[in-house]
Amino acid sequence: MQGWEVLGGTRYGRRVSGERDDTGGKWPASLLVPETAVGWPARAMLFATWLILVAWLAIPHVPWKDEARAYALATVGGDWAAMLRAIHGEGHPALWYVILRALHDLWPSPLVLPVAGLMVGISAAALFAFRAPFRLPILVAVLFSAFLLFHHNVVARNYGLAALIMFPLAAWWPRLRDSPWFGVALLLLCNSAVPTIFLAGGLFLYRALTVLAEQGMAWTRQMRMLVVNGSILLAGALLCFLTVYPPANDAVSALSTRPFGVQAAVAALASPSRGFDFGYGWASGLLLAALSLAMFARNRPALVAAAAALVGFRLFFFFVYPASYRHSTQFLVFLIALAWMSAADGRARGGGRASRSIALAGEAVFGATLVLQLLFTASILNLALAKVPQSRARDLVAVMRREGLGDAVVTGQPDTALEPIAYQLDRDVWLTRQERFGRVSPLTRTARLHFGYAELLGQVERLHRRTGRPVVIAILTPLDAPPARRIADTGFEEDMLLDPGEYARFRAATRRLAVTGPAISDERYVVYAYPAAAGRGPP
C-alpha cells in the first residue's frame, strides 16, 4: 500500500510517518478522500438526520404506475413459475421481482412494495454513511442526494439495488476482489437492471487490468479467481438476457429502435440528446460524467474501466431508450464505488505532477456534480412541503369511498394510468383496450391503439350490465373536456380521439365526482361515476 493503512478493508487515509508529500505541500493528495477518517459521531448524526428525512418522505408517498406494475407482476399467479412467466420480456431482470415475491410470500400485503424499497435504500445508505472513506462534504452530498434519499429509496424501484450491491463490494473490496463473492456480486448487479450489465463489466475490467498490471499473465491464484469471476459475470449477463428477451412490450421496443452501426455509435457518443440526466439535462449530464473520469488519471485501470462503462451506458441509453434521472444516477453510484475501491487498492496516488493535477480537477468536477444533487433534493423537499404526491391514485380511492363507491368497478383511460389504482385497491380493474380485468396493461401493439369517448362509454355501459355494479371512470386530466376535435397521444403508440360530441354524450350519462390535485407524475385524474345516480354524493 506504500504508506497508507487499510482499516477494515477501507482506506481512510490515515497518514503513516515517513511518506513523502507528493503534492509538494500545495494541494491535498485527494479532494475526495481525507488524510484522516470522518469520526463516528459525525457519521451517526448524518445518518440519523437522513433517516428522519426518509421517514418524512416515505410516509405520504403514493406509488406510481412503474412501482405498482412491478408489484403486480411479482405477485401474479399462485407460484413462482407463474411470476417468472409474467416477467419474461417485461424489460427488467428478475432480482427486484424475486425480492418482492419473497417478501410477499412472508407477508401478503401491498405494503411489501414500499418496505422493500426502504430496506434496499436504508441498507445501502447505512453502509455508505459508516464505511465510506470520503470527506464530510462528499458524505453529505451523496447521503442527501435526490437519488439516494428519494429516487433509489422511497420510490420503490429496482434502481436502488445498484448501490446495495456496489457499496458492500467497495467496503470489503480487499477481502472480496479475489473471492467468488466478487463474481456473485457482479451476477446480482447484472440482474438488478439491464444497463447495469455495463457497470458490472466495468468493475470486472478494473480488477482484470489491475491484476495484469501487477503480475502479467502468470497463472496465480488471482488469475484463477479472475477466470472464475468472469465466468460468473457471463452467467449473470446471460440470465439477464434470457429474462428480458424477446421483449413482450413491443410498443416500447418499437419506440426505442434506432439503426446501429459503427458510424452511428460514434455519432451517438458525441450527440447531446438522449444522454445522461443528472438533473441538469442530457447534454450537461454526459459532459459531467466524461469530465469526472479524469479523477482516475493516477489509476489507469480505473480510468479505462470507467471509460468503458460510460461508453456502454451511453450507447444503451441512446439506442434502446433515453435515460432519465433514476437511470443516469446509477452511473454516479458506480463512480463512487470505483473511487472507493481505488482508494482501498492504494492506487489513487503516485504519478507525475500533470497526472496529479488532472486527477484533482476530475475530483473537483465529480465532487461538484455530487454537491449539486442537493439542489434536486431541495425541489423534492419543497414538493413534500406542498404535499404534492407522486401519484393521486390514493386520493381517487378516497373519493370512491367517500361517495359510497368503494366496491365499484374501476376503469378509465389510458390503461396504464389504472395500474396504481389497482395497487391501492388491491384488486383488478377493467382494462378497456384489452377488454378484460387485470392489474397490468401490456404495452403492445396488439391492443386497441385507437380509442375514444364513444368506445369508452359503450364499454362502461356493458360492464355495468354484466356485473350489476356501478363503474368509476378515471381519466387523466389532459384527456378531459376537449374544446375541439383532436387526437391525443397517450403513449406507447396509443392515442385517444377527443371529440366534443362524444364527450358531451359521455358527460350526460355520467356524474363527475372529483378532479384530483397535482402530482409529480402525470397521474392526476378526473373521476366519474356511471350511472349518474350511482353513489351517495351530490349531483
LUMFIBA-134029 format. One record per residue (C-alpha): x, y, z; residue in three letters. Coordinates in steps of 0.5 Angstrom, whole numbers. Example, Ala and Ser with C-alpha at 12.3 -4.5 7.8 and 13.67 -1.06 7.14 Angstrom:
2
+-------+-------+-------+------+
!  east ! north !    up ! type !
+-------+-------+-------+------+
!    25 !    -9 !    16 !  ALA !
!    27 !    -2 !    14 !  SER !
+-------+-------+-------+------+
END
This chain:
539
+-------+-------+-------+------+
!  east ! north !    up ! type !
+-------+-------+-------+------+
!     0 !     0 !     0 !  MET !
!     6 !     4 !     0 !  GLN !
!     5 !     9 !     6 !  GLY !
!    -3 !     8 !     7 !  TRP !
!    -6 !     4 !    12 !  GLU !
!   -12 !     0 !    11 !  VAL !
!   -17 !     0 !    16 !  LEU !
!   -22 !    -6 !    16 !  GLY !
!   -22 !    -6 !     8 !  GLY !
!   -23 !     1 !     7 !  THR !
!   -17 !     6 !     6 !  ARG !
!   -19 !    12 !    11 !  TYR !
!   -13 !    16 !     9 !  GLY !
!    -9 !    16 !    16 !  ARG !
!    -2 !    18 !    15 !  ARG !
!     4 !    13 !    16 !  VAL !
!    10 !    17 !    18 !  SER !
!    16 !    18 !    13 !  GLY !
!    11 !    18 !     7 !  GLU !
!    14 !    24 !     2 !  ARG !
!     8 !    29 !     1 !  ASP !
!     8 !    28 !    -7 !  ASP !
!     4 !    34 !    -8 !  THR !
!     9 !    39 !    -6 !  GLY !
!     5 !    41 !     0 !  GLY !
!     1 !    46 !    -4 !  LYS !
!    -5 !    41 !    -5 !  TRP !
!    -8 !    36 !    -2 !  PRO !
!    -7 !    29 !    -4 !  ALA !
!   -14 !    28 !    -6 !  SER !
!   -20 !    32 !    -6 !  LEU !
!   -25 !    26 !    -4 !  LEU !
!   -21 !    22 !     1 !  VAL !
!   -19 !    26 !     7 !  PRO !
!   -12 !    25 !    11 !  GLU !
!   -16 !    22 !    17 !  THR !
!   -23 !    19 !    17 !  ALA !
!   -29 !    23 !    19 !  VAL !
!   -31 !    21 !    26 !  GLY !
!   -36 !    16 !    28 !  TRP !
!   -40 !    22 !    32 !  PRO !
!   -41 !    26 !    25 !  ALA !
!   -43 !    20 !    21 !  ARG !
!   -48 !    18 !    26 !  ALA !
!   -51 !    25 !    26 !  MET !
!   -51 !    25 !    19 !  LEU !
!   -55 !    18 !    18 !  PHE !
!   -60 !    20 !    24 !  ALA !
!   -62 !    26 !    20 !  THR !
!   -62 !    22 !    14 !  TRP !
!   -67 !    17 !    17 !  LEU !
!   -71 !    23 !    19 !  ILE !
!   -72 !    26 !    12 !  LEU !
!   -73 !    19 !     9 !  VAL !
!   -79 !    17 !    14 !  ALA !
!   -82 !    24 !    13 !  TRP !
!   -82 !    23 !     5 !  LEU !
!   -84 !    16 !     6 !  ALA !
!   -90 !    16 !    10 !  ILE !
!   -94 !    20 !     5 !  PRO !
!   -91 !    17 !    -1 !  HIS !
!   -96 !    14 !    -6 !  VAL !
!   -93 !     9 !   -11 !  PRO !
!   -94 !    11 !   -18 !  TRP !
!   -95 !     6 !   -24 !  LYS !
!   -88 !     4 !   -25 !  ASP !
!   -88 !     2 !   -18 !  GLU !
!   -94 !    -1 !   -18 !  ALA !
!   -93 !    -5 !   -24 !  ARG !
!   -87 !    -9 !   -21 !  ALA !
!   -91 !   -11 !   -15 !  TYR !
!   -97 !   -13 !   -19 !  ALA !
!   -92 !   -17 !   -24 !  LEU !
!   -88 !   -20 !   -18 !  ALA !
!   -95 !   -23 !   -14 !  THR !
!   -98 !   -25 !   -20 !  VAL !
!  -101 !   -32 !   -20 !  GLY !
!  -100 !   -38 !   -15 !  GLY !
!   -93 !   -40 !   -15 !  ASP !
!   -86 !   -37 !   -17 !  TRP !
!   -87 !   -41 !   -24 !  ALA !
!   -93 !   -36 !   -26 !  ALA !
!   -89 !   -30 !   -23 !  MET !
!   -83 !   -32 !   -28 !  LEU !
!   -87 !   -33 !   -34 !  ARG !
!   -90 !   -26 !   -32 !  ALA !
!   -84 !   -22 !   -32 !  ILE !
!   -81 !   -25 !   -38 !  HIS !
!   -80 !   -20 !   -43 !  GLY !
!   -82 !   -14 !   -39 !  GLU !
!   -76 !   -11 !   -40 !  GLY !
!   -73 !   -11 !   -33 !  HIS !
!   -69 !   -17 !   -30 !  PRO !
!   -71 !   -22 !   -24 !  ALA !
!   -68 !   -19 !   -18 !  LEU !
!   -73 !   -14 !   -16 !  TRP !
!   -79 !   -18 !   -17 !  TYR !
!   -75 !   -24 !   -13 !  VAL !
!   -75 !   -20 !    -7 !  ILE !
!   -82 !   -17 !    -8 !  LEU !
!   -84 !   -24 !    -9 !  ARG !
!   -80 !   -27 !    -3 !  ALA !
!   -83 !   -21 !     2 !  LEU !
!   -90 !   -22 !    -1 !  HIS !
!   -90 !   -30 !     1 !  ASP !
!   -88 !   -28 !     8 !  LEU !
!   -93 !   -22 !     9 !  TRP !
!   -98 !   -22 !     3 !  PRO !
!   -99 !   -14 !     4 !  SER !
!   -98 !    -9 !    -2 !  PRO !
!   -94 !    -6 !     4 !  LEU !
!   -88 !   -10 !     2 !  VAL !
!   -87 !    -5 !    -4 !  LEU !
!   -85 !     1 !     0 !  PRO !
!   -82 !    -4 !     5 !  VAL !
!   -77 !    -7 !     0 !  ALA !
!   -75 !     0 !    -3 !  GLY !
!   -74 !     2 !     4 !  LEU !
!   -70 !    -4 !     6 !  MET !
!   -66 !    -3 !     0 !  VAL !
!   -64 !     4 !     1 !  GLY !
!   -63 !     5 !     8 !  ILE !
!   -58 !    -1 !     8 !  SER !
!   -54 !     2 !     2 !  ALA !
!   -54 !     9 !     6 !  ALA !
!   -52 !     6 !    12 !  ALA !
!   -46 !     2 !     9 !  LEU !
!   -44 !     9 !     6 !  PHE !
!   -45 !    13 !    12 !  ALA !
!   -41 !     9 !    17 !  PHE !
!   -36 !     6 !    12 !  ARG !
!   -34 !    10 !     6 !  ALA !
!   -28 !    14 !     6 !  PRO !
!   -29 !    20 !     3 !  PHE !
!   -29 !    28 !     6 !  ARG !
!   -35 !    30 !    10 !  LEU !
!   -38 !    35 !     4 !  PRO !
!   -38 !    28 !     0 !  ILE !
!   -41 !    24 !     5 !  LEU !
!   -47 !    30 !     6 !  VAL !
!   -48 !    30 !    -2 !  ALA !
!   -48 !    23 !    -3 !  VAL !
!   -53 !    21 !     3 !  LEU !
!   -57 !    27 !     2 !  PHE !
!   -57 !    27 !    -6 !  SER !
!   -64 !    26 !    -9 !  ALA !
!   -62 !    19 !   -12 !  PHE !
!   -60 !    16 !    -5 !  LEU !
!   -65 !    20 !    -1 !  LEU !
!   -71 !    19 !    -5 !  PHE !
!   -71 !    16 !   -12 !  HIS !
!   -67 !    10 !   -10 !  HIS !
!   -70 !     9 !    -4 !  ASN !
!   -77 !    12 !    -2 !  VAL !
!   -79 !    11 !   -10 !  VAL !
!   -79 !     3 !    -9 !  ALA !
!   -76 !     1 !   -16 !  ARG !
!   -70 !    -4 !   -18 !  ASN !
!   -65 !     2 !   -19 !  TYR !
!   -63 !     2 !   -11 !  GLY !
!   -60 !    -5 !   -12 !  LEU !
!   -54 !    -2 !   -15 !  ALA !
!   -52 !     2 !    -9 !  ALA !
!   -54 !    -4 !    -5 !  LEU !
!   -49 !    -9 !    -9 !  ILE !
!   -43 !    -4 !   -10 !  MET !
!   -43 !    -1 !    -4 !  PHE !
!   -41 !    -7 !     0 !  PRO !
!   -37 !    -9 !    -5 !  LEU !
!   -33 !    -3 !    -4 !  ALA !
!   -33 !    -3 !     3 !  ALA !
!   -30 !   -10 !     3 !  TRP !
!   -26 !   -10 !    -3 !  TRP !
!   -19 !   -12 !    -1 !  PRO !
!   -23 !   -19 !     2 !  ARG !
!   -28 !   -20 !    -4 !  LEU !
!   -24 !   -18 !   -10 !  ARG !
!   -20 !   -25 !   -10 !  ASP !
!   -26 !   -29 !    -8 !  SER !
!   -32 !   -32 !   -11 !  PRO !
!   -36 !   -27 !    -8 !  TRP !
!   -34 !   -22 !   -13 !  PHE !
!   -37 !   -26 !   -18 !  GLY !
!   -43 !   -27 !   -14 !  VAL !
!   -44 !   -19 !   -13 !  ALA !
!   -43 !   -18 !   -21 !  LEU !
!   -48 !   -23 !   -22 !  LEU !
!   -53 !   -20 !   -18 !  LEU !
!   -51 !   -13 !   -21 !  LEU !
!   -53 !   -16 !   -28 !  CYS !
!   -60 !   -18 !   -26 !  ASN !
!   -62 !   -11 !   -22 !  SER !
!   -63 !    -7 !   -28 !  ALA !
!   -61 !    -8 !   -36 !  VAL !
!   -56 !    -3 !   -36 !  PRO !
!   -52 !    -4 !   -30 !  THR !
!   -49 !   -10 !   -34 !  ILE !
!   -44 !    -5 !   -36 !  PHE !
!   -43 !    -3 !   -29 !  LEU !
!   -41 !   -10 !   -27 !  ALA !
!   -37 !   -11 !   -33 !  GLY !
!   -33 !    -4 !   -31 !  GLY !
!   -32 !    -7 !   -24 !  LEU !
!   -29 !   -13 !   -27 !  PHE !
!   -25 !   -10 !   -32 !  LEU !
!   -22 !    -6 !   -27 !  TYR !
!   -20 !   -12 !   -23 !  ARG !
!   -17 !   -15 !   -29 !  ALA !
!   -13 !    -9 !   -31 !  LEU !
!   -10 !    -9 !   -24 !  THR !
!    -8 !   -16 !   -24 !  VAL !
!    -5 !   -16 !   -31 !  LEU !
!    -1 !    -9 !   -29 !  ALA !
!     1 !   -12 !   -22 !  GLU !
!     3 !   -19 !   -25 !  GLN !
!     2 !   -20 !   -32 !  GLY !
!    -1 !   -27 !   -35 !  MET !
!     2 !   -31 !   -29 !  ALA !
!    -2 !   -37 !   -27 !  TRP !
!    -3 !   -35 !   -20 !  THR !
!    -9 !   -35 !   -15 !  ARG !
!   -11 !   -28 !   -17 !  GLN !
!   -11 !   -30 !   -24 !  MET !
!   -15 !   -36 !   -23 !  ARG !
!   -20 !   -32 !   -19 !  MET !
!   -21 !   -27 !   -24 !  LEU !
!   -23 !   -33 !   -29 !  VAL !
!   -28 !   -36 !   -24 !  VAL !
!   -31 !   -29 !   -23 !  ASN !
!   -31 !   -27 !   -30 !  GLY !
!   -35 !   -34 !   -32 !  SER !
!   -40 !   -32 !   -26 !  ILE !
!   -41 !   -25 !   -29 !  LEU !
!   -42 !   -28 !   -36 !  LEU !
!   -47 !   -33 !   -33 !  ALA !
!   -51 !   -26 !   -30 !  GLY !
!   -51 !   -23 !   -36 !  ALA !
!   -54 !   -29 !   -40 !  LEU !
!   -59 !   -30 !   -34 !  LEU !
!   -61 !   -22 !   -35 !  CYS !
!   -61 !   -23 !   -43 !  PHE !
!   -66 !   -29 !   -42 !  LEU !
!   -71 !   -26 !   -37 !  THR !
!   -72 !   -19 !   -42 !  VAL !
!   -71 !   -22 !   -49 !  TYR !
!   -75 !   -23 !   -53 !  PRO !
!   -79 !   -16 !   -51 !  PRO !
!   -86 !   -17 !   -49 !  ALA !
!   -88 !   -10 !   -49 !  ASN !
!   -87 !    -9 !   -57 !  ASP !
!   -90 !    -2 !   -57 !  ALA !
!   -84 !     0 !   -52 !  VAL !
!   -78 !    -3 !   -57 !  SER !
!   -82 !     0 !   -63 !  ALA !
!   -81 !     7 !   -60 !  LEU !
!   -74 !     5 !   -58 !  SER !
!   -71 !     2 !   -64 !  THR !
!   -65 !     6 !   -68 !  ARG !
!   -61 !     4 !   -73 !  PRO !
!   -54 !     1 !   -70 !  PHE !
!   -47 !     1 !   -73 !  GLY !
!   -40 !     4 !   -72 !  VAL !
!   -41 !    11 !   -75 !  GLN !
!   -48 !    11 !   -71 !  ALA !
!   -44 !     9 !   -65 !  ALA !
!   -39 !    15 !   -66 !  VAL !
!   -44 !    20 !   -67 !  ALA !
!   -48 !    18 !   -61 !  ALA !
!   -42 !    19 !   -56 !  LEU !
!   -42 !    26 !   -59 !  ALA !
!   -49 !    27 !   -59 !  SER !
!   -52 !    32 !   -53 !  PRO !
!   -59 !    28 !   -54 !  SER !
!   -62 !    22 !   -50 !  ARG !
!   -56 !    22 !   -46 !  GLY !
!   -55 !    23 !   -38 !  PHE !
!   -59 !    26 !   -34 !  ASP !
!   -56 !    28 !   -27 !  PHE !
!   -61 !    34 !   -26 !  GLY !
!   -58 !    39 !   -31 !  TYR !
!   -61 !    36 !   -38 !  GLY !
!   -58 !    31 !   -42 !  TRP !
!   -52 !    35 !   -45 !  ALA !
!   -49 !    37 !   -39 !  SER !
!   -50 !    30 !   -35 !  GLY !
!   -46 !    27 !   -41 !  LEU !
!   -41 !    32 !   -40 !  LEU !
!   -40 !    32 !   -33 !  LEU !
!   -40 !    24 !   -33 !  ALA !
!   -34 !    25 !   -38 !  ALA !
!   -30 !    30 !   -34 !  LEU !
!   -31 !    26 !   -28 !  SER !
!   -27 !    21 !   -31 !  LEU !
!   -21 !    25 !   -30 !  ALA !
!   -20 !    23 !   -23 !  MET !
!   -17 !    17 !   -24 !  PHE !
!   -12 !    20 !   -28 !  ALA !
!    -7 !    17 !   -23 !  ARG !
!   -10 !    10 !   -23 !  ASN !
!   -10 !     7 !   -31 !  ARG !
!   -14 !     1 !   -29 !  PRO !
!   -20 !     5 !   -26 !  ALA !
!   -19 !    10 !   -32 !  LEU !
!   -20 !     5 !   -37 !  VAL !
!   -26 !     1 !   -34 !  ALA !
!   -30 !     8 !   -32 !  ALA !
!   -29 !    10 !   -39 !  ALA !
!   -31 !     3 !   -42 !  ALA !
!   -37 !     3 !   -37 !  ALA !
!   -39 !    10 !   -39 !  LEU !
!   -39 !     8 !   -47 !  VAL !
!   -43 !     2 !   -46 !  GLY !
!   -48 !     6 !   -41 !  PHE !
!   -48 !    12 !   -46 !  ARG !
!   -50 !     7 !   -52 !  LEU !
!   -55 !     3 !   -49 !  PHE !
!   -59 !    10 !   -47 !  PHE !
!   -58 !    13 !   -54 !  PHE !
!   -60 !     7 !   -58 !  PHE !
!   -65 !     3 !   -53 !  VAL !
!   -69 !     8 !   -49 !  TYR !
!   -67 !    15 !   -46 !  PRO !
!   -64 !    16 !   -39 !  ALA !
!   -68 !    19 !   -34 !  SER !
!   -65 !    22 !   -27 !  TYR !
!   -66 !    15 !   -24 !  ARG !
!   -63 !    11 !   -29 !  HIS !
!   -57 !    16 !   -30 !  SER !
!   -55 !    17 !   -23 !  THR !
!   -53 !     9 !   -23 !  GLN !
!   -47 !    11 !   -26 !  PHE !
!   -46 !    16 !   -20 !  LEU !
!   -46 !    11 !   -16 !  VAL !
!   -41 !     7 !   -20 !  PHE !
!   -36 !    12 !   -20 !  LEU !
!   -37 !    13 !   -12 !  ILE !
!   -36 !     5 !   -11 !  ALA !
!   -30 !     5 !   -16 !  LEU !
!   -27 !    11 !   -13 !  ALA !
!   -28 !     8 !    -6 !  TRP !
!   -24 !     1 !    -9 !  MET !
!   -19 !     5 !   -12 !  SER !
!   -17 !     8 !    -5 !  ALA !
!   -17 !     1 !    -2 !  ALA !
!   -12 !    -1 !    -7 !  ASP !
!    -8 !     5 !    -6 !  GLY !
!    -8 !     6 !   -13 !  ARG !
!   -10 !    13 !   -12 !  ALA !
!    -3 !    16 !   -11 !  ARG !
!     3 !    17 !   -15 !  GLY !
!     4 !    19 !   -22 !  GLY !
!     7 !    26 !   -24 !  GLY !
!     5 !    33 !   -23 !  ARG !
!     1 !    33 !   -29 !  ALA !
!    -3 !    27 !   -27 !  SER !
!    -4 !    29 !   -20 !  ARG !
!    -7 !    36 !   -23 !  SER !
!   -11 !    32 !   -28 !  ILE !
!   -14 !    28 !   -22 !  ALA !
!   -15 !    33 !   -17 !  LEU !
!   -19 !    37 !   -23 !  ALA !
!   -23 !    31 !   -24 !  GLY !
!   -25 !    30 !   -17 !  GLU !
!   -27 !    37 !   -17 !  ALA !
!   -32 !    36 !   -22 !  VAL !
!   -34 !    30 !   -19 !  PHE !
!   -35 !    33 !   -12 !  GLY !
!   -39 !    39 !   -15 !  ALA !
!   -43 !    34 !   -19 !  THR !
!   -45 !    31 !   -13 !  LEU !
!   -46 !    37 !    -9 !  VAL !
!   -50 !    40 !   -14 !  LEU !
!   -55 !    34 !   -13 !  GLN !
!   -57 !    37 !    -6 !  LEU !
!   -61 !    43 !   -11 !  LEU !
!   -65 !    37 !   -13 !  PHE !
!   -66 !    34 !    -6 !  THR !
!   -69 !    41 !    -4 !  ALA !
!   -74 !    41 !   -10 !  SER !
!   -76 !    34 !    -7 !  ILE !
!   -77 !    37 !     0 !  LEU !
!   -81 !    43 !    -3 !  ASN !
!   -86 !    39 !    -6 !  LEU !
!   -86 !    35 !     0 !  ALA !
!   -88 !    41 !     4 !  LEU !
!   -93 !    43 !    -1 !  ALA !
!   -96 !    36 !     0 !  LYS !
!   -95 !    34 !    -8 !  VAL !
!   -95 !    26 !    -8 !  PRO !
!   -92 !    22 !   -14 !  GLN !
!   -99 !    20 !   -16 !  SER !
!  -106 !    22 !   -14 !  ARG !
!  -109 !    14 !   -14 !  ALA !
!  -110 !    14 !    -7 !  ARG !
!  -114 !    21 !    -7 !  ASP !
!  -118 !    17 !   -12 !  LEU !
!  -119 !    11 !    -8 !  VAL !
!  -121 !    16 !    -2 !  ALA !
!  -126 !    20 !    -7 !  VAL !
!  -129 !    13 !    -8 !  MET !
!  -130 !    11 !    -1 !  ARG !
!  -133 !    18 !     1 !  ARG !
!  -138 !    17 !    -5 !  GLU !
!  -140 !    10 !    -3 !  GLY !
!  -137 !     7 !    -9 !  LEU !
!  -131 !     3 !    -5 !  GLY !
!  -134 !    -3 !    -9 !  ASP !
!  -135 !     0 !   -16 !  ALA !
!  -131 !    -3 !   -22 !  VAL !
!  -126 !     2 !   -24 !  VAL !
!  -124 !     3 !   -31 !  THR !
!  -121 !     9 !   -35 !  GLY !
!  -116 !    12 !   -40 !  GLN !
!  -111 !    11 !   -41 !  PRO !
!  -110 !     3 !   -38 !  ASP !
!  -103 !     5 !   -35 !  THR !
!  -106 !    10 !   -31 !  ALA !
!  -110 !     5 !   -28 !  LEU !
!  -104 !     1 !   -25 !  GLU !
!  -103 !     5 !   -19 !  PRO !
!  -111 !     5 !   -17 !  ILE !
!  -111 !    -3 !   -18 !  ALA !
!  -105 !    -3 !   -13 !  TYR !
!  -109 !     2 !    -8 !  GLN !
!  -115 !    -2 !    -8 !  LEU !
!  -111 !    -9 !    -8 !  ASP !
!  -116 !   -12 !   -14 !  ARG !
!  -116 !   -12 !   -21 !  ASP !
!  -119 !    -6 !   -25 !  VAL !
!  -122 !    -6 !   -32 !  TRP !
!  -117 !    -5 !   -38 !  LEU !
!  -121 !    -2 !   -44 !  THR !
!  -116 !    -3 !   -49 !  ARG !
!  -115 !   -10 !   -47 !  GLN !
!  -123 !   -11 !   -45 !  GLU !
!  -121 !   -15 !   -39 !  ARG !
!  -120 !   -15 !   -32 !  PHE !
!  -113 !   -14 !   -30 !  GLY !
!  -107 !   -10 !   -26 !  ARG !
!  -102 !   -10 !   -31 !  VAL !
!  -103 !    -7 !   -38 !  SER !
!   -99 !   -10 !   -43 !  PRO !
!   -95 !    -4 !   -47 !  LEU !
!   -96 !    -8 !   -54 !  THR !
!   -99 !    -6 !   -61 !  ARG !
!  -104 !   -12 !   -61 !  THR !
!  -108 !    -8 !   -56 !  ALA !
!  -113 !    -3 !   -59 !  ARG !
!  -109 !     3 !   -60 !  LEU !
!  -114 !     8 !   -62 !  HIS !
!  -120 !    10 !   -57 !  PHE !
!  -125 !    15 !   -56 !  GLY !
!  -130 !    17 !   -51 !  TYR !
!  -136 !    13 !   -55 !  ALA !
!  -132 !     7 !   -54 !  GLU !
!  -131 !     8 !   -47 !  LEU !
!  -138 !    10 !   -46 !  LEU !
!  -140 !     3 !   -49 !  GLY !
!  -135 !    -1 !   -45 !  GLN !
!  -138 !     2 !   -39 !  VAL !
!  -145 !     1 !   -40 !  GLU !
!  -144 !    -6 !   -42 !  ARG !
!  -139 !    -7 !   -36 !  LEU !
!  -145 !    -4 !   -31 !  HIS !
!  -150 !    -9 !   -34 !  ARG !
!  -145 !   -15 !   -34 !  ARG !
!  -143 !   -14 !   -27 !  THR !
!  -149 !   -10 !   -24 !  GLY !
!  -144 !    -6 !   -20 !  ARG !
!  -143 !     2 !   -21 !  PRO !
!  -137 !     4 !   -25 !  VAL !
!  -132 !     9 !   -23 !  VAL !
!  -128 !    12 !   -29 !  ILE !
!  -121 !    15 !   -28 !  ALA !
!  -119 !    20 !   -34 !  ILE !
!  -112 !    23 !   -34 !  LEU !
!  -113 !    31 !   -34 !  THR !
!  -110 !    32 !   -41 !  PRO !
!  -116 !    28 !   -44 !  LEU !
!  -121 !    31 !   -40 !  ASP !
!  -126 !    36 !   -43 !  ALA !
!  -124 !    37 !   -51 !  PRO !
!  -125 !    44 !   -53 !  PRO !
!  -124 !    42 !   -60 !  ALA !
!  -124 !    35 !   -64 !  ARG !
!  -116 !    32 !   -64 !  ARG !
!  -112 !    26 !   -63 !  ILE !
!  -109 !    26 !   -56 !  ALA !
!  -102 !    22 !   -55 !  ASP !
!  -103 !    17 !   -49 !  THR !
!   -96 !    14 !   -50 !  GLY !
!   -93 !     7 !   -53 !  PHE !
!   -96 !     8 !   -60 !  GLU !
!  -103 !     9 !   -57 !  GLU !
!  -108 !    15 !   -58 !  ASP !
!  -115 !    18 !   -56 !  MET !
!  -120 !    21 !   -60 !  LEU !
!  -122 !    27 !   -56 !  LEU !
!  -129 !    29 !   -60 !  ASP !
!  -133 !    34 !   -56 !  PRO !
!  -140 !    31 !   -59 !  GLY !
!  -137 !    24 !   -56 !  GLU !
!  -135 !    28 !   -50 !  TYR !
!  -142 !    31 !   -49 !  ALA !
!  -146 !    24 !   -49 !  ARG !
!  -141 !    21 !   -44 !  PHE !
!  -142 !    27 !   -39 !  ARG !
!  -149 !    27 !   -40 !  ALA !
!  -149 !    19 !   -38 !  ALA !
!  -144 !    20 !   -32 !  THR !
!  -143 !    24 !   -26 !  ARG !
!  -137 !    28 !   -25 !  ARG !
!  -134 !    26 !   -17 !  LEU !
!  -128 !    30 !   -17 !  ALA !
!  -121 !    33 !   -20 !  VAL !
!  -115 !    31 !   -16 !  THR !
!  -110 !    36 !   -15 !  GLY !
!  -103 !    36 !   -18 !  PRO !
!   -98 !    30 !   -18 !  ALA !
!   -90 !    29 !   -19 !  ILE !
!   -92 !    24 !   -24 !  SER !
!   -98 !    25 !   -30 !  ASP !
!  -103 !    21 !   -25 !  GLU !
!  -108 !    27 !   -24 !  ARG !
!  -115 !    24 !   -25 !  TYR !
!  -122 !    27 !   -27 !  VAL !
!  -126 !    22 !   -23 !  VAL !
!  -133 !    20 !   -26 !  TYR !
!  -139 !    15 !   -24 !  ALA !
!  -144 !    11 !   -28 !  TYR !
!  -150 !    11 !   -28 !  PRO !
!  -150 !    18 !   -26 !  ALA !
!  -154 !    17 !   -20 !  ALA !
!  -149 !    12 !   -17 !  ALA !
!  -146 !    13 !   -10 !  GLY !
!  -149 !    18 !    -5 !  ARG !
!  -145 !    24 !    -7 !  GLY !
!  -148 !    31 !    -9 !  PRO !
!  -151 !    31 !   -16 !  PRO !
+-------+-------+-------+------+
END
